[in-house]
């Protein structure tokens, strides 16, 4: 589904392990409690979307734009977030263990309770 237009989509609780949504637009969408482990979401544009409790372990989110989205309690362990824009995003309680955050934009992001163990940041 490369380049798919999913604005305001309701995908709550979806099982999309290994999904391919490269350069898709999913702004203002509801992905709460979905499982997208190992997915390829390179270049995803999901501004003001809700990813609370989502599992994105090992997912490719390089260059994704997730500004002003909610990812509270999400599992992003081992995810590739190089160059991703997470500015103004709610990241409370997110598991970033082993994730690659080099070049990611985190300005204004809320990071309370976030696990950054073994995350690559520089």
trRosetta pair geometry for C-beta under 8 A, 3 or more apart (Angstrom, degrees):
i j d omega theta_ij theta_ji phi_ij phi_ji
1 4 4.0 -5 166 -38 101 135
1 19 7.5 -20 32 -179 118 94
1 20 6.3 148 34 90 70 74
1 21 5.5 -12 84 -103 106 67
1 24 6.3 28 123 -86 98 131
2 20 6.6 -33 -58 140 77 103
2 21 7.4 163 -95 -155 38 24
2 22 4.6 -11 -121 62 89 96
2 23 6.1 38 -171 49 78 99
2 24 7.2 -133 -153 -57 27 84
3 22 7.3 -12 -34 93 59 73
3 23 5.1 -4 -80 98 64 106
3 24 6.3 174 -133 -88 3 56
4 21 6.2 -68 36 -139 117 85
4 24 4.3 -2 54 -125 81 110
4 25 7.4 -142 99 36 52 63
4 26 7.9 32 95 -63 97 91
5 24 7.4 -158 -69 -162 24 75
5 25 5.2 0 -124 58 62 109
6 9 4.0 -28 177 -25 92 139
6 11 7.6 7 179 -33 134 128
6 21 7.7 -36 2 -147 141 129
6 24 6.0 21 10 167 111 117
6 25 6.5 170 36 89 64 56
6 26 4.2 -4 80 -103 110 82
6 29 5.8 20 129 -85 99 147
7 25 5.8 -15 -54 128 90 102
7 26 6.8 -166 -80 -137 39 24
7 27 5.2 -4 -121 58 88 82
7 28 6.0 37 -169 51 77 101
7 29 6.8 -133 -149 -55 25 95
8 27 7.7 -8 -39 94 59 65
8 28 4.9 -11 -78 104 68 109
8 29 6.1 -156 -105 -85 6 63
9 26 6.1 -54 27 -143 120 89
9 29 4.3 6 51 -129 80 117
9 30 7.3 -139 99 37 56 65
10 29 7.4 -153 -68 -160 29 75
10 30 5.1 4 -125 55 61 113
11 14 4.3 -29 174 -22 91 137
11 16 7.5 -2 177 -27 130 135
11 29 6.5 19 14 168 104 116
11 30 6.6 169 38 88 59 62
11 31 5.1 0 77 -105 106 68
11 34 5.8 18 127 -83 98 145
12 30 5.1 -21 -56 132 97 106
12 31 6.9 179 -87 -149 46 13
12 32 4.8 1 -127 57 92 87
12 33 6.3 42 -172 49 75 97
12 34 6.8 -132 -150 -53 24 94
13 32 7.3 -4 -39 94 63 72
13 33 5.0 -1 -84 97 65 109
13 34 6.1 -84 -35 -84 2 63
14 31 7.0 -60 28 -144 113 74
14 34 4.3 6 50 -129 80 113
14 35 7.3 -139 99 38 56 62
14 36 7.6 38 92 -64 103 89
15 34 7.4 -155 -68 -160 28 72
15 35 5.2 5 -125 55 61 111
16 19 3.7 2 164 -43 107 133
16 34 6.3 7 19 174 105 116
16 35 6.7 164 38 85 57 60
16 36 4.9 0 80 -102 102 77
16 39 6.3 33 122 -88 100 131
17 35 5.7 -18 -60 128 85 102
17 36 6.9 -176 -91 -140 36 21
17 37 5.0 -8 -126 56 88 88
17 38 6.1 39 -174 47 76 105
17 39 7.2 -135 -159 -57 27 86
18 37 7.4 -9 -38 90 58 66
18 38 4.9 -11 -82 100 65 110
18 39 6.1 156 -152 -88 6 57
18 40 7.9 13 -172 -6 50 83
19 36 5.6 -57 30 -141 119 90
19 39 4.3 -4 55 -124 78 115
19 40 7.4 -141 101 37 50 63
19 41 7.6 36 94 -64 97 90
20 39 7.0 -164 -71 -163 34 75
20 40 4.6 5 -120 58 72 110
21 24 4.0 -53 177 5 91 141
21 26 7.2 11 170 -33 143 131
21 39 6.8 7 17 171 97 120
21 40 7.1 163 33 89 52 63
21 41 5.0 6 68 -111 98 75
21 44 5.8 44 112 -96 106 111
22 40 5.8 -22 -58 132 93 102
22 41 7.1 -172 -83 -144 43 20
22 42 4.8 -1 -123 60 90 90
22 43 5.8 47 -172 48 68 108
22 44 7.6 -101 -133 -59 24 72
23 42 7.2 -15 -37 99 67 74
23 43 4.2 -8 -79 107 66 128
23 44 7.3 -118 -78 -79 11 37
23 45 7.7 19 -164 -8 46 94
24 41 7.4 -68 35 -143 108 76
24 44 5.5 -7 57 -122 83 78
24 45 7.3 -147 99 34 44 72
25 45 4.8 -16 -113 70 68 110
25 46 7.8 161 -166 -75 38 53
26 29 4.3 -49 172 6 87 146
26 31 7.5 43 154 -47 137 122
26 44 6.4 -19 23 -172 111 105
26 45 7.1 150 28 84 60 56
26 46 4.3 -12 77 -101 93 96
26 49 5.8 37 120 -93 90 151
27 45 6.2 -29 -49 132 96 87
27 46 5.8 -180 -81 -146 45 34
27 47 4.4 -3 -121 51 108 77
27 48 6.0 45 -170 52 86 87
27 49 6.1 -128 -142 -52 31 97
28 47 7.5 -4 -34 88 68 68
28 48 5.2 6 -78 98 68 104
28 49 6.2 -79 -27 -85 8 65
29 46 6.4 -69 36 -143 110 100
29 49 4.6 0 51 -130 74 111
29 50 7.4 -134 100 34 48 70
30 49 7.4 -155 -68 -165 27 77
30 50 5.1 1 -121 57 62 113
31 34 4.6 -68 179 12 81 135
31 36 7.5 -12 -177 -27 130 133
31 46 7.9 -13 -8 -160 135 146
31 49 6.4 33 5 160 107 115
31 50 6.5 177 36 90 66 61
31 51 4.9 -2 74 -104 116 67
31 54 5.5 19 125 -86 106 135
32 50 5.4 -17 -53 128 93 108
32 51 7.2 178 -82 -148 45 16
32 52 4.8 -1 -119 60 93 89
32 53 5.8 46 -167 49 73 106
32 54 7.0 -117 -135 -56 24 86
33 52 7.4 -9 -37 97 65 75
33 53 4.6 -3 -79 104 62 124
33 54 6.8 -85 -39 -81 6 53
34 51 7.7 -71 40 -141 106 72
34 54 5.1 -1 57 -123 79 95
34 55 7.5 -134 103 34 50 70
35 54 7.6 -178 -82 -162 28 65
35 55 4.8 0 -124 56 68 114
36 39 4.2 -33 170 -12 91 143
36 41 7.2 35 157 -40 136 129
36 54 6.3 1 18 178 107 111
36 55 6.7 164 36 86 58 62
36 56 5.2 -4 78 -100 101 73
36 59 6.0 31 120 -89 95 140
37 55 5.4 -21 -57 130 93 103
37 56 6.7 178 -90 -143 43 19
37 57 4.7 -5 -125 56 97 87
37 58 5.9 45 -172 48 78 101
37 59 6.7 -128 -148 -54 27 91
38 57 7.3 -8 -37 91 65 70
38 58 4.7 -2 -81 100 65 115
38 59 6.2 -83 -34 -83 4 59
39 56 6.7 -67 37 -139 110 80
39 59 4.6 0 54 -126 78 107
39 60 7.2 -126 104 35 52 72
40 59 7.4 -162 -72 -162 24 74
40 60 4.8 5 -126 51 61 120
41 44 4.1 -16 173 -31 95 133
41 56 7.7 -49 16 -145 140 123
41 59 5.9 14 16 170 109 119
41 60 6.3 165 39 84 58 65
41 61 5.2 -1 80 -99 106 70
41 64 5.9 25 125 -89 101 131
42 60 5.1 -22 -57 131 90 110
42 61 7.1 -169 -88 -133 41 15
42 62 4.9 -1 -127 56 88 91
42 63 6.2 42 -172 49 71 104
42 64 7.2 -122 -145 -58 22 84
43 62 7.3 -8 -39 92 62 72
43 63 4.9 -3 -83 100 62 115
43 64 6.5 -97 -48 -86 2 53
44 61 6.7 -54 28 -137 116 78
44 64 4.3 3 53 -128 87 102
44 65 7.2 -148 98 37 56 61
44 66 7.5 31 98 -65 103 88
45 64 7.5 -166 -71 -161 33 63
45 65 4.8 5 -120 57 68 111
46 49 4.0 -44 170 7 99 145
46 51 7.5 66 132 -44 145 118
46 64 7.0 -8 21 -179 99 108
46 65 7.1 159 33 87 52 64
46 66 5.4 1 72 -109 94 73
46 69 5.9 40 118 -85 94 146
47 65 6.2 -21 -62 129 90 101
47 66 7.2 177 -89 -151 43 23
47 67 5.1 -4 -124 64 92 88
47 68 6.0 39 -172 53 78 101
47 69 6.7 -133 -150 -53 25 94
48 67 7.6 -15 -37 99 63 70
48 68 4.8 -11 -75 107 72 110
48 69 6.1 -141 -85 -84 8 61
49 66 7.1 -79 44 -144 105 80
49 69 4.6 -7 54 -124 69 114
49 70 7.6 -131 102 33 45 69
50 69 7.0 -165 -76 -166 27 81
50 70 4.8 -1 -124 55 67 112
51 54 4.3 -56 -178 5 84 139
51 56 7.6 1 -180 -31 132 128
51 66 7.6 -35 4 -151 139 129
51 69 6.1 34 8 157 104 122
51 70 6.5 176 39 89 62 58
51 71 4.7 -3 80 -104 109 72
51 74 5.6 19 129 -84 101 140
52 70 5.3 -13 -55 126 92 109
52 71 6.9 -179 -84 -148 42 17
52 72 4.9 -3 -122 58 90 87
52 73 6.0 42 -170 48 72 105
52 74 7.0 -126 -145 -55 22 89
53 72 7.4 -5 -36 93 63 70
53 73 4.8 -2 -79 101 62 118
53 74 6.4 -62 -13 -83 4 58
54 71 7.0 -69 38 -141 108 77
54 74 4.7 -1 56 -124 77 104
54 75 7.4 -131 104 35 50 70
55 74 7.3 -175 -79 -163 28 69
55 75 4.5 2 -124 52 69 117
56 59 4.1 -58 179 10 87 140
56 61 6.9 33 164 -43 139 127
56 74 6.3 11 14 173 104 115
56 75 6.5 169 37 87 57 64
56 76 5.2 1 75 -103 105 69
56 79 5.5 31 122 -89 99 139
57 75 5.2 -22 -56 131 92 110
57 76 7.2 -177 -87 -142 44 15
57 77 4.9 -4 -123 61 91 86
57 78 5.7 45 -173 49 73 107
57 79 6.8 -121 -142 -53 23 88
58 77 7.5 -8 -36 96 64 69
58 78 4.5 -6 -77 107 65 119
58 79 6.3 -74 -25 -82 5 56
59 76 7.3 -73 41 -137 105 72
59 79 4.8 -3 54 -123 75 102
59 80 7.4 -128 103 32 47 73
60 79 7.6 -168 -74 -162 19 73
60 80 5.0 -4 -123 54 60 118
61 64 4.2 -48 -177 -3 85 137
61 66 7.7 -5 -176 -30 129 128
61 76 7.7 -44 12 -144 144 115
61 79 5.7 18 12 170 112 117
61 80 6.3 167 38 83 62 61
61 81 5.0 -2 80 -100 110 69
61 84 5.3 22 129 -88 101 139
62 80 5.3 -21 -53 127 90 107
62 81 7.1 -178 -85 -141 43 15
62 82 5.0 -3 -122 60 90 87
62 83 5.9 42 -170 51 72 104
62 84 6.9 -121 -140 -56 21 87
63 82 7.5 -8 -36 95 64 70
63 83 4.7 -3 -79 104 63 117
63 84 6.4 -62 -13 -84 5 55
64 81 7.2 -65 35 -136 109 74
64 84 4.6 3 53 -127 81 102
64 85 7.3 -135 102 34 52 69
65 84 7.5 -166 -74 -162 30 65
65 85 4.6 7 -124 51 67 119
66 69 4.4 -68 176 22 85 137
66 71 7.2 32 159 -45 142 124
66 84 6.6 9 12 175 106 109
66 85 6.5 169 34 86 59 67
66 86 5.4 2 71 -104 107 65
66 89 5.7 36 118 -94 98 143
67 85 5.5 -24 -53 130 92 109
67 86 7.3 176 -84 -147 46 15
67 87 5.3 -6 -117 65 92 82
67 88 5.6 42 -166 53 78 110
67 89 6.7 -123 -139 -56 27 93
68 87 7.9 -9 -38 99 63 68
68 88 4.7 -12 -74 112 66 121
68 89 6.6 -96 -48 -83 8 61
69 86 7.9 -77 47 -139 101 68
69 89 5.2 -1 57 -125 71 103
69 90 7.4 -117 109 32 46 79
70 89 7.3 -177 -85 -165 25 74
70 90 4.4 -1 -125 53 69 122
71 74 4.2 -56 178 5 87 138
71 76 7.4 16 172 -38 137 125
71 86 7.8 -46 9 -143 141 114
71 89 6.1 22 8 165 107 117
71 90 6.4 170 34 86 59 68
71 91 5.5 6 69 -106 109 62
71 94 5.5 29 120 -89 108 128
72 90 5.2 -29 -50 133 95 110
72 91 7.3 177 -84 -148 50 11
72 92 4.8 2 -122 62 93 89
72 93 5.7 50 -169 48 70 109
72 94 7.2 -107 -130 -55 24 83
73 92 7.5 -4 -36 98 64 75
73 93 4.6 -1 -78 105 58 126
73 94 7.0 -51 -5 -81 6 52
74 91 7.9 -69 38 -139 108 65
74 94 5.1 -2 58 -122 83 92
74 95 7.3 -133 103 31 51 74
75 94 7.7 -179 -83 -161 21 64
75 95 4.8 -4 -125 53 63 119
76 79 4.2 -64 -176 15 80 138
76 81 6.9 26 173 -45 133 129
76 94 5.9 10 14 177 112 109
76 95 6.3 168 39 82 60 62
76 96 5.4 -4 81 -100 107 61
76 99 5.3 25 128 -87 95 145
77 95 5.0 -25 -52 128 95 108
77 96 7.0 153 -89 -166 49 11
77 97 4.7 -4 -122 62 98 84
77 98 5.5 48 -173 50 77 105
77 99 6.4 -120 -138 -49 24 90
78 97 7.6 -7 -34 97 65 68
78 98 4.5 -5 -74 108 65 118
78 99 6.2 -50 0 -81 7 58
79 96 7.6 -78 42 -136 102 65
79 99 4.7 -2 53 -124 75 105
79 100 7.4 -128 102 32 48 71
80 99 7.5 -164 -73 -162 22 72
80 100 4.9 1 -125 51 61 118
81 84 4.2 -62 -172 11 82 136
81 86 7.4 8 -178 -35 133 126
81 96 8.0 -55 13 -138 143 107
81 99 5.9 22 8 169 112 116
81 100 6.2 172 37 83 64 63
81 101 5.2 0 76 -103 114 60
81 104 5.0 20 129 -85 104 134
82 100 5.5 -22 -50 125 91 110
82 101 7.5 164 -83 -158 47 11
82 102 5.1 -3 -117 69 91 85
82 103 5.3 44 -168 51 71 112
82 104 6.8 -110 -129 -53 21 82
83 102 7.9 -5 -34 101 62 68
83 103 4.5 -10 -70 116 61 122
83 104 6.7 -45 6 -83 7 51
84 101 7.8 -73 41 -136 107 65
84 104 4.8 -3 55 -124 81 96
84 105 7.2 -133 102 30 48 74
85 104 7.6 -170 -76 -163 23 65
85 105 4.6 -1 -124 52 63 122
86 89 4.4 -75 -178 23 76 141
86 91 6.7 43 168 -59 131 129
86 104 6.0 15 10 172 111 110
86 105 6.3 168 36 83 60 64
86 106 5.4 0 77 -102 106 63
86 109 5.2 25 127 -87 98 140
87 105 5.0 -34 -44 131 100 107
87 106 6.7 157 -86 -162 56 10
87 107 4.4 1 -123 61 106 83
87 108 5.4 55 -173 48 78 103
87 109 6.4 -108 -129 -48 28 88
88 107 7.4 -3 -35 98 67 72
88 108 4.4 2 -76 105 61 124
88 109 6.6 -41 6 -77 10 55
89 106 7.9 -80 41 -138 103 63
89 109 4.8 -6 55 -120 77 96
89 110 7.5 -129 101 27 45 73
90 109 7.7 -167 -72 -160 14 70
90 110 5.1 -6 -125 49 56 118
91 94 4.5 -56 -174 2 81 135
91 106 7.8 -39 0 -143 154 104
91 109 5.2 23 4 172 122 113
91 110 6.0 169 36 77 69 59
91 111 5.3 -3 81 -98 114 58
91 114 5.5 20 131 -90 103 132
92 110 5.5 -22 -49 121 90 107
92 111 7.3 154 -86 -165 49 9
92 112 4.7 -2 -121 65 94 89
92 113 5.5 47 -171 49 73 108
92 114 6.9 -109 -133 -56 25 84
93 112 7.5 -6 -35 99 65 73
93 113 4.5 -4 -75 108 62 122
93 114 6.7 -59 -13 -82 8 52
94 111 7.9 -70 35 -136 107 63
94 114 5.0 1 53 -126 82 93
94 115 7.2 -135 101 33 49 74
95 114 7.9 -170 -76 -161 23 61
95 115 4.7 0 -124 53 60 123
96 99 4.3 -80 -170 27 75 133
96 101 6.6 15 -174 -49 134 127
96 114 6.3 23 3 173 113 103
96 115 6.0 178 36 88 66 64
96 116 5.1 0 74 -105 119 57
96 119 4.6 15 131 -86 105 141
97 115 5.3 -27 -47 130 93 114
97 116 7.4 150 -81 -173 51 11
97 117 4.5 -2 -115 68 96 92
97 118 5.6 46 -166 52 73 99
97 119 6.5 -105 -122 -53 22 84
98 117 7.6 -6 -30 100 64 76
98 118 4.9 4 -72 106 59 114
98 119 6.6 -34 18 -85 11 54
99 119 4.8 -5 57 -125 79 98
99 120 7.3 -131 104 31 46 73
100 119 7.5 -174 -80 -166 20 70
100 120 4.7 -6 -123 55 65 117
101 104 4.4 -67 -169 16 76 134
101 106 7.7 18 -177 -47 126 125
101 116 7.9 -45 3 -140 149 103
101 119 5.5 26 1 165 117 115
101 120 6.3 171 32 83 66 58
101 121 5.0 -7 76 -103 109 66
102 120 5.6 -30 -39 126 98 102
102 121 6.6 148 -80 -170 56 17
102 122 6.5 72 -113 -171 89 4
106 109 4.4 -71 -170 19 76 133
106 111 7.4 33 179 -61 128 123
111 114 4.4 -64 -170 6 77 137
116 119 4.4 -77 -167 22 71 131
116 121 7.4 17 -174 -53 124 127
